[in-house]
Amino acid sequence: RPMDWVNPNYLCNGDHDGVNPTLTSPISPDGSPEPGRLYTVPARQGRAVRLRAGQLLRIVNTHGTQVCDFWAACWPGTHEAVSMEHLRAGLSRTTPRVGDTLVTNRPRPLLRLVRATSPGGHDTLIAACDLPRYRKLGVEGYHDNCSDNLRMALRAIGIAPVEVPSPLNLWMNNPVSPSGEIAWVPPVSRPGDEVVMEALLDCIAVMSACPQDLVPVNGADCVPRELHFQVLER
């Protein structure tokens, strides 16, 4: 029967709950990069970049303590995106390694992990932080969050997001105990550690310098910091 009782505002997960400079500071009007240029993802913000098949995306954990929420989706829309559920099913483990392929919800290969220097892994279990999570942690008012950073980074390059897929949380350290409990502890990455991925198809990648400052996922001091990235030609 018609769903006239449903508030239409709850039918779309693409609207951001607040605003930060992510919305007005794209790397270019459509997200196209200058190959070789080193770009900054400021602390607590996100940036989107367009990749062509064959290009390499290098993401640098400049200070060694910063988590990067990472997404990638096919052009021109965002209905087909890298899927953590399909990744875990395909790999039969919870974290990717060098040589592994990141697949979409179709599932199609979209990116290949070609370099990772950190001694630790990357989280595929935890959803992107959002305003409701910070409210549960006691925050009043608005708090920057990775879900909004994804939404605003896409809108900044002219794309209307429709969903917030589960991210690949680069350098995030959430070990799972044998009894199933998840810990929230600092990364084991070091200053300058990097991840390099090769685009297998044209896609859009989004990186968020996670704003979490209430639990120590961004270091024992709980201080979010900037990340850097480059797009390189093969």
Backbone bond lengths (Angstrom), bond angles and torsions (degrees), N, CA, C in turn:
res aa  C-N    CA-C-N  psi(-1)  N-CA   C-N-CA  omega(-1)  CA-C   N-CA-C  phi
1 R - - - 1.444 - - 1.524 109.98 -
2 P 1.319 120.15 159.92 1.461 121.10 -178.37 1.527 111.14 -57.03
3 M 1.337 115.11 140.33 1.469 119.82 -178.10 1.525 109.33 -93.77
4 D 1.353 116.54 54.18 1.456 119.64 -176.94 1.524 112.41 -73.25
5 W 1.347 117.01 -7.84 1.461 120.45 179.97 1.521 111.52 -89.50
6 V 1.341 117.50 -6.43 1.459 120.40 -176.28 1.523 109.96 -89.49
7 N 1.305 116.37 129.86 1.459 121.23 173.76 1.522 108.64 -66.61
8 P 1.320 119.52 118.44 1.473 120.28 -176.31 1.514 113.19 -61.84
9 N 1.326 118.61 -20.45 1.454 120.17 179.42 1.523 111.91 -65.66
10 Y 1.342 117.07 -19.51 1.453 119.90 -178.81 1.528 112.47 -93.92
11 L 1.324 117.15 2.03 1.460 120.28 -177.95 1.521 112.13 -90.75
12 C 1.330 117.72 -9.61 1.460 121.42 -178.52 1.518 109.15 -126.02
13 N 1.311 116.78 131.44 1.457 121.63 179.06 1.520 110.83 -102.20
14 G 1.326 116.79 20.28 1.450 120.22 -175.71 1.510 115.31 -98.21
15 D 1.329 118.37 -1.27 1.463 120.99 -177.36 1.524 110.58 -93.05
16 H 1.330 116.19 132.70 1.459 119.91 179.29 1.518 110.09 -83.62
17 D 1.334 115.30 150.12 1.464 122.42 -175.43 1.516 112.99 -88.44
18 G 1.306 117.56 -13.09 1.462 122.61 -179.88 1.510 108.94 -161.35
19 V 1.320 116.42 -172.47 1.464 120.65 -173.81 1.526 109.94 -135.72
20 N 1.335 115.07 140.06 1.468 121.82 166.35 1.532 107.08 -139.23
21 P 1.339 119.61 -180.00 1.473 120.11 -174.93 1.525 115.67 -61.58
22 T 1.329 118.58 -9.74 1.466 120.05 174.61 1.519 111.30 -51.42
23 L 1.320 116.86 -39.40 1.464 121.89 -174.00 1.520 112.74 -66.80
24 T 1.311 117.98 -25.51 1.475 121.29 -172.99 1.519 113.12 -119.95
25 S 1.354 118.06 10.07 1.467 119.92 -174.10 1.525 112.52 -130.26
26 P 1.337 118.74 52.46 1.467 119.04 177.49 1.529 110.81 -67.75
27 I 1.323 116.74 162.01 1.470 119.40 178.08 1.517 111.09 -71.06
28 S 1.329 117.47 -22.38 1.467 125.05 174.21 1.520 106.10 -164.21
29 P 1.330 118.56 165.86 1.464 119.22 -175.73 1.517 114.81 -55.48
30 D 1.341 117.70 -34.94 1.468 119.24 -179.87 1.516 112.82 -113.62
31 G 1.339 117.22 9.49 1.455 121.07 178.46 1.515 114.91 84.59
32 S 1.335 117.76 4.79 1.464 119.73 178.81 1.524 109.65 -72.76
33 P 1.333 117.88 131.63 1.464 120.38 -175.66 1.525 112.39 -92.65
34 E 1.302 115.28 163.19 1.463 122.27 166.94 1.528 106.48 -93.15
35 P 1.342 118.35 110.24 1.463 119.46 -175.39 1.528 111.63 -55.21
36 G 1.326 115.27 134.66 1.451 121.59 178.93 1.508 114.59 90.66
37 R 1.316 118.26 -19.82 1.460 120.53 -179.70 1.524 110.05 -72.70
38 L 1.321 116.70 139.58 1.455 121.56 178.28 1.529 108.54 -91.58
39 Y 1.332 115.78 117.07 1.463 122.05 -179.42 1.528 110.07 -103.05
40 T 1.328 115.32 154.41 1.457 122.06 178.21 1.520 110.30 -107.05
41 V 1.323 116.06 136.03 1.462 121.98 164.10 1.521 105.22 -103.00
42 P 1.330 118.71 102.05 1.461 119.55 -176.22 1.523 112.12 -60.96
43 A 1.316 115.91 154.12 1.458 120.85 177.00 1.520 110.01 -52.38
44 R 1.336 116.15 134.19 1.464 124.51 175.53 1.529 113.29 75.19
45 Q 1.332 118.22 6.58 1.457 121.40 -178.26 1.528 111.42 -121.54
46 G 1.340 116.16 176.35 1.452 122.46 178.26 1.519 111.11 -132.87
47 R 1.344 116.18 159.45 1.456 122.11 176.08 1.529 109.05 -142.34
48 A 1.329 115.95 145.25 1.462 122.34 176.98 1.518 109.39 -110.99
49 V 1.333 116.25 147.96 1.457 121.28 178.88 1.518 109.09 -143.35
50 R 1.329 115.46 138.04 1.469 121.27 175.36 1.522 109.47 -87.18
51 L 1.326 115.83 134.95 1.454 122.14 178.78 1.513 109.61 -121.07
52 R 1.318 115.96 139.71 1.455 121.57 171.59 1.525 109.14 -96.94
53 A 1.316 115.91 149.87 1.462 120.33 178.19 1.524 109.55 -52.73
54 G 1.313 115.99 130.87 1.455 121.64 -179.72 1.506 114.23 99.67
55 Q 1.328 117.47 -19.63 1.458 119.46 178.00 1.530 110.67 -76.82
56 L 1.323 115.42 156.06 1.452 122.68 178.30 1.531 109.69 -108.54
57 L 1.308 116.22 137.41 1.460 122.49 173.83 1.522 107.81 -109.64
58 R 1.328 115.61 118.45 1.471 122.41 178.77 1.519 108.38 -107.34
59 I 1.326 117.09 121.30 1.460 123.37 179.67 1.515 107.94 -114.21
60 V 1.332 116.72 128.14 1.461 122.01 -172.97 1.521 110.33 -114.41
61 N 1.332 116.32 126.41 1.463 122.79 173.86 1.528 106.56 -86.19
62 T 1.304 116.02 80.88 1.461 122.83 -167.85 1.521 112.65 -54.63
63 H 1.319 117.83 -43.96 1.466 121.86 -177.40 1.525 112.33 -97.20
64 G 1.325 116.81 -10.37 1.457 120.81 176.45 1.514 115.15 88.12
65 T 1.329 118.02 -10.40 1.463 120.35 -174.27 1.521 113.35 -114.82
66 Q 1.332 117.81 0.02 1.458 120.47 -169.52 1.528 112.67 -97.95
67 V 1.316 116.35 128.11 1.463 122.08 173.69 1.527 109.37 -80.15
68 C 1.310 115.60 141.36 1.464 122.53 175.14 1.523 108.95 -117.84
69 D 1.330 116.93 112.03 1.466 119.85 170.08 1.524 107.37 -75.59
70 F 1.335 116.40 127.19 1.466 120.87 -172.00 1.520 110.48 -126.41
71 W 1.334 115.26 134.73 1.461 122.77 174.13 1.521 109.43 -132.71
72 A 1.317 116.82 156.61 1.465 121.74 170.90 1.519 108.09 -147.68
73 A 1.333 115.37 140.64 1.466 120.82 -177.50 1.517 109.38 -141.12
74 C 1.321 116.04 156.17 1.459 121.46 -178.70 1.527 111.23 -75.62
75 W 1.311 115.57 148.43 1.455 120.59 170.43 1.517 108.18 -71.76
76 P 1.344 121.19 155.48 1.462 125.79 -9.73 1.523 112.15 -87.85
77 G 1.316 118.26 -12.07 1.457 120.53 -176.14 1.506 111.60 -107.02
78 T 1.311 116.98 -171.08 1.459 121.07 -178.00 1.523 111.51 -123.37
79 H 1.338 117.55 20.58 1.464 119.38 178.92 1.523 111.90 -75.82
80 E 1.329 117.35 -23.60 1.463 120.96 176.79 1.521 108.00 -111.52
81 A 1.305 116.45 110.63 1.460 121.55 -174.08 1.517 110.19 -135.12
82 V 1.332 115.88 159.43 1.462 120.74 174.38 1.524 109.10 -54.98
83 S 1.313 115.80 131.76 1.460 122.24 -172.88 1.522 110.22 -118.91
84 M 1.320 116.28 121.17 1.459 119.74 177.40 1.529 111.49 -66.87
85 E 1.336 117.09 -35.42 1.467 120.10 178.78 1.520 110.99 -61.04
86 H 1.347 116.77 -45.27 1.465 120.62 179.68 1.525 111.13 -71.71
87 L 1.339 116.69 -33.62 1.457 120.28 177.73 1.527 110.70 -61.65
88 R 1.321 117.22 -49.32 1.471 120.33 -178.55 1.523 110.71 -64.08
89 A 1.334 117.30 -39.88 1.466 119.92 179.27 1.520 110.93 -63.59
90 G 1.329 116.54 -40.88 1.462 120.51 -178.18 1.513 113.67 -71.80
91 L 1.347 116.78 -34.82 1.461 120.81 -177.12 1.531 112.81 -90.36
92 S 1.338 117.06 -20.39 1.466 122.64 -173.04 1.524 111.62 58.59
93 R 1.342 116.34 32.98 1.459 123.15 171.66 1.519 108.20 -155.91
94 T 1.320 115.34 172.51 1.461 119.27 -169.55 1.524 114.26 -97.44
95 T 1.318 118.61 -4.62 1.460 118.93 179.83 1.526 110.10 -142.58
96 P 1.344 117.24 140.82 1.466 119.54 -179.76 1.525 112.08 -78.34
97 R 1.325 114.43 155.99 1.457 122.03 177.53 1.518 109.00 -124.32
98 V 1.328 115.67 167.38 1.459 120.58 178.07 1.528 109.62 -55.72
99 G 1.322 115.41 131.56 1.461 121.78 -177.46 1.512 113.26 98.70
100 D 1.332 117.71 -17.01 1.461 120.89 179.84 1.532 110.90 -75.56
101 T 1.322 114.39 154.75 1.458 121.94 179.06 1.521 109.66 -107.10
102 L 1.324 115.36 135.44 1.457 121.36 174.48 1.522 107.97 -91.34
103 V 1.323 116.41 122.31 1.457 120.94 -174.76 1.527 110.30 -107.93
104 T 1.330 114.90 160.21 1.452 121.49 179.43 1.522 110.32 -91.05
105 N 1.325 115.02 -179.57 1.458 120.74 176.61 1.523 112.58 -74.60
106 R 1.338 119.40 2.31 1.468 120.68 179.32 1.526 115.04 -72.51
107 P 1.377 122.43 -48.35 1.456 129.74 2.67 1.527 111.12 -103.07
108 R 1.342 115.58 134.28 1.463 121.72 176.25 1.517 109.00 -126.65
109 P 1.350 117.72 146.81 1.464 120.02 175.94 1.526 110.30 -65.60
110 L 1.338 116.70 128.14 1.465 120.00 -179.06 1.524 112.09 -117.52
111 L 1.325 117.25 -39.40 1.462 121.77 -179.44 1.518 109.40 -139.21
112 R 1.331 116.22 152.26 1.467 121.17 174.58 1.518 108.40 -121.62
113 L 1.336 116.46 132.36 1.451 121.61 177.49 1.529 108.51 -79.85
114 V 1.334 117.31 112.81 1.465 120.38 -174.21 1.524 112.97 -108.26
115 R 1.332 117.47 -15.07 1.462 119.89 178.26 1.524 109.17 -156.56
116 A 1.339 116.12 139.43 1.458 121.93 175.10 1.518 107.30 -155.32
117 T 1.332 116.76 117.35 1.461 120.06 -171.73 1.519 113.63 -97.78
118 S 1.322 118.58 -13.28 1.456 120.33 -177.17 1.522 111.00 -68.33
119 P 1.338 117.91 144.08 1.468 119.81 175.86 1.517 113.24 -72.37
120 G 1.327 117.53 -12.28 1.461 121.10 -179.81 1.518 111.95 -105.84
121 G 1.323 116.08 178.32 1.452 121.56 -178.97 1.514 111.83 -97.17
122 H 1.326 115.22 -161.64 1.455 123.05 -177.58 1.531 108.06 -134.63
123 D 1.321 116.11 142.63 1.457 120.93 -173.19 1.527 111.95 -84.59
124 T 1.341 116.10 137.31 1.469 121.70 175.11 1.520 112.02 -121.71
125 L 1.333 117.34 7.90 1.464 120.72 -172.96 1.526 114.25 -100.21
126 I 1.323 117.31 -32.25 1.458 121.46 -169.08 1.533 111.07 -92.45
127 A 1.325 115.84 129.39 1.463 121.00 176.57 1.518 110.39 -66.57
128 A 1.328 116.24 158.19 1.465 120.85 176.57 1.523 109.86 -60.50
129 C 1.330 116.12 139.38 1.462 118.89 177.05 1.525 110.14 -62.86
130 D 1.321 115.67 148.72 1.460 121.35 -179.04 1.526 108.77 -144.22
131 L 1.317 115.69 173.87 1.459 119.53 -176.41 1.528 112.46 -60.54
132 P 1.352 119.55 -42.69 1.468 117.90 177.55 1.526 113.82 -57.77
133 R 1.333 117.97 -35.07 1.465 119.23 178.46 1.522 110.68 -65.02
134 Y 1.337 116.84 -42.38 1.463 118.97 179.53 1.529 111.09 -67.92
135 R 1.320 116.84 -33.08 1.461 118.70 176.08 1.535 109.87 -62.19
136 K 1.334 116.85 -40.89 1.461 120.07 178.45 1.522 111.74 -65.97
137 L 1.335 116.14 -24.65 1.463 120.30 177.73 1.523 112.01 -87.28
138 G 1.337 116.81 4.61 1.461 120.61 173.89 1.504 116.20 100.41
139 V 1.337 118.04 4.61 1.464 120.77 -179.42 1.525 110.10 -74.76
140 E 1.301 116.18 135.27 1.452 121.84 172.38 1.531 108.25 -107.83
141 G 1.316 116.54 142.52 1.455 119.25 -176.42 1.510 111.31 79.12
142 Y 1.320 116.38 -165.22 1.469 120.80 -176.00 1.516 111.53 -83.49
143 H 1.328 115.99 145.96 1.466 123.38 173.59 1.516 106.85 -135.13
144 D 1.353 116.74 129.32 1.466 119.80 174.70 1.518 109.43 -51.69
145 N 1.345 116.45 145.60 1.459 119.84 -178.92 1.514 110.14 -153.34
146 C 1.326 116.03 157.78 1.463 120.76 -174.96 1.528 112.58 -68.30
147 S 1.324 117.16 -34.19 1.462 118.88 178.55 1.524 110.66 -60.84
148 D 1.326 116.76 -46.92 1.457 120.08 177.66 1.523 111.47 -66.25
149 N 1.335 117.51 -35.91 1.463 119.22 178.57 1.521 111.31 -61.76
150 L 1.330 117.53 -38.75 1.465 120.23 175.07 1.527 110.31 -62.49
151 R 1.320 116.65 -49.63 1.462 120.79 -178.23 1.526 111.31 -58.97
152 M 1.335 116.18 -46.52 1.464 119.48 -176.99 1.526 112.26 -72.36
153 A 1.330 117.97 -36.16 1.465 120.36 178.73 1.521 110.89 -62.55
154 L 1.332 117.19 -38.46 1.466 119.96 177.18 1.516 111.02 -70.92
155 R 1.316 117.68 -44.38 1.465 119.87 178.61 1.530 111.24 -61.57
156 A 1.324 117.13 -32.31 1.464 120.91 -179.60 1.526 112.20 -63.88
157 I 1.341 117.38 -24.40 1.468 120.10 177.77 1.527 111.56 -108.38
158 G 1.329 116.59 17.83 1.457 121.00 171.44 1.502 115.97 88.58
159 I 1.336 118.19 18.84 1.465 121.57 -179.60 1.515 109.08 -114.17
160 A 1.317 116.60 129.03 1.462 121.34 177.65 1.522 108.63 -88.68
161 P 1.328 119.13 111.09 1.463 120.93 -179.10 1.518 111.09 -71.02
162 V 1.325 115.23 151.35 1.465 119.80 179.18 1.525 112.05 -118.13
163 E 1.331 117.00 -14.24 1.461 120.12 -174.45 1.519 109.04 -157.96
164 V 1.315 116.66 163.62 1.465 122.89 173.71 1.521 107.07 -118.96
165 P 1.339 117.87 94.21 1.464 118.78 178.54 1.525 110.99 -65.52
166 S 1.310 116.08 162.42 1.457 120.06 174.38 1.532 108.41 -67.24
167 P 1.332 118.57 131.41 1.464 120.74 -175.02 1.521 113.04 -86.53
168 L 1.326 114.59 163.85 1.456 121.81 163.11 1.527 105.37 -88.52
169 N 1.326 116.78 113.15 1.461 121.77 -175.64 1.523 109.55 -90.71
170 L 1.339 114.98 91.54 1.454 120.10 -177.00 1.528 110.49 -65.57
171 W 1.327 115.42 130.06 1.465 126.03 177.81 1.529 113.91 71.10
172 M 1.318 118.53 1.42 1.465 119.65 -179.67 1.526 109.39 -74.69
173 N 1.339 115.80 134.39 1.459 122.20 -172.49 1.531 108.87 -113.66
174 N 1.324 115.66 95.15 1.464 122.09 179.79 1.521 109.74 -126.07
175 P 1.336 117.85 71.88 1.463 119.55 -178.34 1.525 111.68 -63.94
176 V 1.324 114.72 144.67 1.461 122.05 179.37 1.522 108.23 -106.06
177 S 1.335 116.67 126.30 1.464 121.36 -178.84 1.532 110.05 -75.45
178 P 1.336 117.85 163.62 1.468 120.14 177.29 1.524 113.62 -56.54
179 S 1.343 116.72 -26.64 1.468 119.42 179.90 1.530 112.50 -90.93
180 G 1.343 116.58 1.34 1.454 120.06 172.54 1.511 116.58 101.66
181 E 1.355 119.04 -5.19 1.457 120.14 179.01 1.530 110.57 -71.46
182 I 1.332 116.28 144.38 1.458 122.74 178.55 1.521 108.59 -105.53
183 A 1.343 116.78 129.23 1.460 122.09 178.05 1.530 109.95 -96.44
184 W 1.324 116.14 151.67 1.467 123.30 177.66 1.527 106.56 -118.07
185 V 1.318 116.77 94.96 1.462 121.16 -171.36 1.529 110.08 -130.49
186 P 1.340 117.69 163.45 1.463 120.60 -177.34 1.529 112.49 -62.54
187 P 1.321 117.59 153.73 1.461 120.95 175.07 1.522 111.42 -63.89
188 V 1.326 115.70 158.20 1.462 120.76 173.03 1.521 110.71 -101.69
189 S 1.324 117.00 5.24 1.457 121.34 178.37 1.516 110.80 -68.70
190 R 1.352 115.19 163.61 1.460 122.32 -175.80 1.526 109.51 -120.81
191 P 1.343 117.87 159.43 1.462 119.39 177.29 1.530 111.04 -55.13
192 G 1.321 115.29 130.48 1.461 120.72 179.43 1.506 115.01 88.51
193 D 1.333 118.89 -5.17 1.460 119.26 175.52 1.530 109.40 -58.82
194 E 1.314 115.77 145.98 1.454 119.45 -175.10 1.516 111.59 -138.96
195 V 1.323 113.72 158.20 1.459 123.37 171.84 1.526 106.74 -124.76
196 V 1.326 116.62 134.41 1.466 121.32 177.13 1.523 107.92 -123.42
197 M 1.328 115.62 128.42 1.462 122.21 178.80 1.517 110.26 -124.70
198 E 1.328 116.16 140.85 1.462 122.20 176.02 1.526 109.23 -99.01
199 A 1.327 116.66 129.94 1.458 121.16 175.26 1.523 108.97 -75.86
200 L 1.322 116.81 124.09 1.464 122.00 177.76 1.522 111.43 -92.13
201 L 1.338 116.01 -21.85 1.458 122.94 174.46 1.531 107.48 -136.17
202 D 1.325 117.19 160.65 1.458 119.53 171.12 1.519 108.42 -58.37
203 C 1.308 116.56 134.44 1.458 119.53 -176.95 1.518 110.80 -157.22
204 I 1.320 114.85 172.29 1.456 122.82 173.38 1.522 107.02 -116.93
205 A 1.328 116.76 127.69 1.457 121.56 176.21 1.520 108.73 -109.22
206 V 1.320 115.26 144.55 1.467 121.54 176.99 1.518 108.39 -128.72
207 M 1.336 115.43 134.08 1.458 122.46 178.81 1.523 109.02 -122.53
208 S 1.314 117.17 134.12 1.460 122.66 176.05 1.519 108.83 -121.65
209 A 1.335 116.11 124.41 1.465 121.03 171.69 1.528 106.42 -78.02
210 C 1.312 115.69 96.79 1.464 122.36 -167.14 1.534 112.45 -49.38
211 P 1.345 117.37 129.53 1.461 121.22 -177.92 1.533 114.85 -84.22
212 Q 1.322 117.31 8.18 1.465 119.34 -175.00 1.533 110.77 -61.48
213 D 1.339 116.30 119.70 1.456 121.58 -179.03 1.527 112.28 -131.50
214 L 1.337 116.30 18.07 1.456 120.92 -178.91 1.520 112.98 -114.68
215 V 1.316 117.64 -20.48 1.463 122.98 171.80 1.527 106.62 -128.77
216 P 1.354 118.92 155.82 1.465 120.93 -166.14 1.527 115.89 -82.61
217 V 1.334 118.74 35.80 1.465 118.45 178.84 1.525 111.80 -70.41
218 N 1.353 117.66 -22.42 1.464 121.96 175.95 1.524 111.30 -103.80
219 G 1.316 116.13 38.13 1.449 121.20 179.24 1.519 112.14 102.90
220 A 1.330 115.10 159.99 1.456 120.33 -175.93 1.521 112.33 -62.98
221 D 1.353 117.54 -25.67 1.456 120.11 -179.99 1.526 112.83 -85.52
222 C 1.347 117.38 -3.52 1.475 122.55 177.55 1.527 112.24 57.88
223 V 1.331 117.22 38.01 1.464 121.49 -179.64 1.526 109.59 -111.92
224 P 1.350 119.13 111.69 1.458 121.00 175.11 1.532 111.58 -65.26
225 R 1.316 116.25 143.12 1.461 121.94 -178.22 1.528 109.89 -135.57
226 E 1.317 116.04 167.81 1.461 120.36 -176.47 1.527 111.89 -76.20
227 L 1.326 114.38 158.76 1.457 124.38 172.28 1.524 108.03 -118.33
228 H 1.337 115.99 168.97 1.466 120.15 174.66 1.522 109.40 -134.15
229 F 1.338 115.71 155.32 1.463 120.03 177.45 1.508 111.36 -149.64
230 Q 1.330 114.24 156.91 1.465 123.63 175.97 1.509 109.55 -136.61
231 V 1.324 115.85 151.45 1.455 122.33 168.54 1.524 106.90 -110.00
232 L 1.318 116.60 125.53 1.447 122.87 -174.83 1.530 110.14 -119.77
233 E 1.324 116.25 146.89 1.459 121.33 174.21 1.510 108.91 -88.24
234 R 1.334 115.05 145.25 1.471 119.76 176.18 1.517 109.68 -65.67
